[in-house]
């Protein structure tokens, strides 16, 4: 499937190497394509790992195993692209066990220190022979850079996605670098797609888990492309400790706030890149809800708007149909008062306190909707709760991609 590069694509950033993390890629040939599709990350002994995963009741074996391994210590990560290995029964579990055993034997580490992710078609058992050959090739391959690794973990992605940040922990500068894949089946519940963040900071596993979960709630769990949650959604964070400062163990640790700010920044950048590569996307949409009964209520309302096909197609057609936003707010099942509700686009209010503005001028709104970056404001007028989520428009391109995804 030849996919046109998203018009919302961003150039891949210049990410620093992370001491204690070595990346390699190889061809396992999970599909009939001429590209690398297996990514291998070797991690220094003692590397802390944290993870958040899909809450899908049909999660893959990779997800089930990973949930039991975090927070903990990691020595390796294997990412397979082109086959999700989900809904594959005992054969899927045997494939993961085989990958783990091969890597653990090669590195001389415990099986619990090897993490595996797979992404692609659901319902096709991962061919273990291909995986073994790919791992063997990766172990002998020369190290690669972040962009090559980001390209390798992709499936329907049209551009490689990466983000980085740095923080000062005392007198020590630490670096963070992350890559992510995702384009469709994006409506996370605890996590999203496949995302991996690496840092040379020293962080205790339990605290890394706490920070990742918090950052996820403000980033990956605030995006949607199509309202569908994958069976394989995973975000893992690895802290190698190579910076050799006093380990962060809690929020009172010196530098903890600075490190969290950097981690959140990387998560948010990666999450928004996924939306910018939404299947068929032509517009990036930010939805800000405020005046809600609570933050959680605001988020659920924002997601109702973001997942509405009627709202998304109106934005695709550059139609300032604020009535569709009203509809999405009303169906969210959250507290709302029709006569206090206000809707705006790009900083211009179209309706205030339950009715259209008598002096409403649609010209600036129409001009805003002709752009690529769209903002929708929703003021419930009933409380102090607020939330912001991100989505994209819904175009014919989404249908074209997903109508023949398995081909």
N, C-alpha and C positions, 0 to 999 in steps of 0.2 A: 504494500500500500504506500504510494508516494504521497506525502503530505506537504502542503504548502506551509512555509514558515509563517507563524502567526504574525500579523501586523503589530501586535502588542509586545513582540519579543524584545528582550533586553540583551545587550552584549554580555558575555561571560566575564565576570570580574577577575582581577589579578589576585588570586588567593595565595597566601604564604604556605610553605610546607609546614606540617605539624610534626614536630619531633616525636618519635614513638609510633607513628602511623605510616605504613608503606602501602601504596596502592598498586595493583596490577590488574590487567584485563586479559581475557582470552576468548576464543571462539568455542563454545560448547555446542553450537548449532542446534539450539532448541527449536528453531524455525528455519524455513528455507529462505535465509537472508544472508547477505554478504557483509557481516559486521560482527564485532565482538558482542557477546551477550552474557558474559560471566565476569563479575567484578570480585576481586579478592583483596581484602584489607588485612594486613598483618599488624598486630598491635603489641606494644611493649608489655612485658610481664607486669602485672599489677594494675593494668588499665581498668579504671572504673567504668561501669556501663549502667545506663538507665534507659528505660523504654516506655513508650505508650503505644497502645494497640487498638485496633478496631474492636467494637463491641458486637460485631456481627455474630449471630448464632450459628453461622456457617463458616466460621473462620478456618483458615488453612492450618495444617500441622505446624508450619513454620511459626505461625502466630501463637498457637497453643504452647509450643515448646518455649518460645521467647518469653511469654508471660511468666513462666516459672523460673526464668533465669535472671530476672531483674528485680531489684537492683543487685549488682554483683560485680564480678571481674571478667574481663574479656581478653582473648588472645587473637581472635580472628573473626572476620565477617565475610560471608559469601552471599552475593546477590545474583539471582538468576532472572533473566529478562526473556519474555516470550511465552512463559508458562507459569501460571500462578500456583500450580500444584494444589489447588483447592477443590474440595468435593471429589477427592480421589481415594478415600478410604485408607485401608492399611497399606496400599501400594504407595500412597503419598507419604505416609509416615516412614515407611522403609527407605524411601529415597532420601528423606532428610537425615535419618539415622546413618545412612551410608555416607553422605556428604560429611557429616560431623565426624564420623569415625576416621575417614581419610585425612581430614585436616588435623584432627587431634593427634593422629599418629605421626604426621609429617612435622608438626611443631612440638611434639612431646608435651602436650598440655591436656587438661581435663576436658571431657566432652562438654561440660557445662560452660566452658569458656569460648565455645564456638557458636556463633550466631548465623542463622540462615534466613534469607528472605527470597521470595519468588513473586513475580508479577507477570500477568499476561492472561491467556485464555483460561477460563475456569472449566474444570471437569476433565482435564487431560492429565494423566499421571506423568510426573516429571521423569524423563528417561534417565535412569541412574548411570548407564554407561556413558551417555553424553556428559553428564555432570562430572563423572570421574575423569574423563579425558580433559574436560575444560579445567578442572582444578589442577591436574598434573601440568597442563600447559601454563597455567597462571603461576604456579610455584616456580617455574623456570623462566618466566617472562621478566623483562626489564621493568623497573618501576615506572609508573605513568603519572601524569598530572591530574589535577582535579577535573578539568574539562573533559578529558578522555573518559574518566570514570563516570562523570555525569551523563555523558552520551551513552555509555554502555548500559546503564541501569534503565534507560528509557524504553518505552513501547510506542505509544502514539504521540509522544512528545515531538514537537517541531523545533525545539531549541534546548540546548543544555542549560541547566539551572544551577547556580551556585551563589553563595553569599558568605561574607566574612565579617569579622569584627575583632577588636582587641580590647583589653582591659588591664588596668594596673592593680595588682595584688601586692600591697606594700610597695617595695622598690622593684618588683618583678613585673615585666610586661608579658602577658599571656595572649596567645592567638587562638581564634576560633575560625573554622572553615566548615562549610556545610554544602551538601548537594542534595537534590531532591528530584524525583520523577513524579509526574502526574499530569493528566490532561482531561480525562473523563472518569466517570464513576467517582465523583468527588463530592461528598457531603459527609465529612468526618464526624465520628462520635468517639471521642478520646484521642484520635490521631488521624492521619490521612496518608494516602499514597505510600510511597517509600521515601523516607528522608533520613539522612545520616549527618550528624554533627560531630566534628572532631576538635579537640582542644588539647594543648599541652599543659593546661592547668592541673593542679592536684586537687581533687574533690572526692570526699568520701561518697561511696555509692548511694547511701540512703539520702544524703542531701542533694546529690545530683538528680536523683529520682524526684525529689520534692520540687526542685527548680524546673526540671523539664516538664513536669505535669502542670505547673503554674504557667510556664511560658506557652505550652500547647493550648491552654485554655484561652489565651489571648491572641492566638495566631492560627495554627492549623485547624482548630475547632471553630474558627470564625470564617471559614470559606466554604463555598459550594459552587459547583459547576452545573450539576444536573440533579441533585437531590438523592443520588444513589451512593451508598456506602459500600466500599469494597470488602471482600473477604480477607484481604491481605494487608490492610492498612497498618503501617509500622513507622514509627520515628524512634531512632536510637541515638543516644549521645554517648560519646566515648571520651574520657579524660585520661590521658596517658600519664600525667604527673611529671613529664619530662622537664617542666619549668623549675621544679625543685624548690618551691616555696612551701611554707607551712600549709598543710592541706585545709581546704575549706570544709568545715564540719557542720556549720549552721549559720543562721542569719547574723549571729554576733561575731562571726569570724571576720577579721579585717579583710576588706576587699570583696566580701560576698555580694554586696549590693552592686558594685561595679561589674562583677562577673555576670550576675543575673541580668543586668541591663544589656550586656553584650550578647548573652544567650538569647534573650527575648528578641533582640534586634535581628539576629540571624534567623530565628524561627519565623518572624513576621515577614522578612524579605523573601524567604523561601516559599512561604504560604502564598504570598501575593504573586510570585512568579508562576505558580501553578495556575492561578486564575487567569493570568495573562496568556497562558497557553491552553486555556479551556478549548475543548474540541469545537472548532468552527467559530471561535470567539473573534469578534471585531471591536468590542467595547469592554473596558474594564469599569466595573460599577462598584462604588462605595455606598453603603446604606447605613446612615447614622440614625439611630432611634434614641430619643431622650424623652424625659417627662413621663417615663413608665413607672409602674408600681415598684419594680425592683430591677436590678441589673439582669438577673436571669430572665425575667419577663421581657425585658427589652431585647435580649438576644433572641428569644424564641420568636418575637414579632419580626425582628430584622431578618431572621432566617425564613420566615414565612413569605416575606416580600422577595427575598433573594431567590427562593426556589419556585416562585410562581412563573409558569410558562407564559402567562398573559403579560406579566410585567416585563419579563425578559424579551419577549417578542416585540413589545411596544418600544423598548429601548433599541432593539435591532432596527426597527422601522423609523426610529427617531421621532416617535409620536409621544407628545407630552400628555399621555392619558393618565392623569393622576387618579382617576376613578378606579383603575386597576390596583393601585397602591392601597387605596381605601379598602378594596375587596380583600387584599392579602392581609391587611391588619385585622380586619374583622373576622377572618377565618382562623386566626392563629390560636384562638381559645384562651387568650390572655385578657386581663382587665383592660377595657378601653371605653371611652365615652365619645360617642359620635359627635357631640356638640362641643367637644374640646380638642378634637383632632385637627392637626395642621399638616399639610404636605407641601414640600418644596423640591425644586430641581436646581442644582448648581448655584445655590444661594438666593434663588428667587422663590418666594412663596406663591403657590398657585391657589391654595385654599387655607383659610385660617379659621379655627374654632368652629369646625363643622359646616363651612359653606365657602363657595368660591368668593374670591376677592372681587369687589365691584370694579376696581381699577386694574384688574389683572392684565398684564401685557405679556403675551406669549412669545414675543419676538426674542427676548434674551434667553428664554428657556429653549426655544427651537435652536438657537445658535449654540447653546451648551450641548444639546443632544447630538449635534452634528460632529462633535469632537470624539476623541477616543476614550477620554477619562470622564466618567459620569458620576455625579453625586446625587443621591436621593436623601432628603431629610424628612423625618417623621417625628413630630412632637405630639405625644399623647396628652400632655397637659394635666396629668393626674398624680405625678410623683416625682422622685428624684433619680429613678433608674435610667441607665443609659448603656448602649452597646453599639459597636460598629462591626459590620461584617462586609465581606467582599465577594463579588460574583462577576459573571460575565453575561453578555447577551446570548440569546438562543437563535441560531441561524440555520439555514439549510445545510451548512457545512457539518453541523453536528449529526444530522441524519445521514449524510453521505458517508461519514467515517464509521458510524456504528451499524449501518445496514449491512456492511460486509466485513466486520471486524475480524472474523476468523479466517478470511482469505489471505 
